[in-house]
Amino acid sequence: MRGISKKRVFVTGATQGIGRAVAERFLEEGAFVLLTDVVADSVITETVDLLNGRFPGLAFGKRADITDEKQVIAGFAHMRDALGGCDILINNAGINRQSPSHVFTASDFDQVLAVNLRGAFLCSREALKLFLEHGAELF
């Protein structure tokens, strides 16, 4: 992963699993990584504290429910204020419900779509705003 050192990376769903592994990989390369998740602030703080000092990069944390537009906007504002912008978005957060199709409720379906589609859209939109602020070109 050449050219990643000092890049500013926003990762959703970053306190466990794939999101955490992705965050660690960017930190290994010297990136500045904002770890976001819907878990308690204490879990985010604990994760950030555990990661900082283990890798050349620097981790930050912010609780964000990506289904909430105001929280997504606040998360990217935090990224801009703390790091001056965003270079890379990792839209990792996602959920599923382990229910057979015939008992999967409309409420479960709505929640999955809210995280997996709406959340990814909101994060992508806000990241794009920061990319464009710093001279990225649209194709």
Secondary structure, 3 states (H helix, E strand, C coil): CCCCCCCEEEECCCCCHHHHHHHHHHHHCCCEEEEEECCCHHHHHHHHHHHECCECCEEEEEECCCCCHHHHHHHHHHHHHHHCCCCEEECCCCCCCCCCHHHCCHHHHHHHHHHHHHHHHHHHHHHHHHHHHCCCCCC
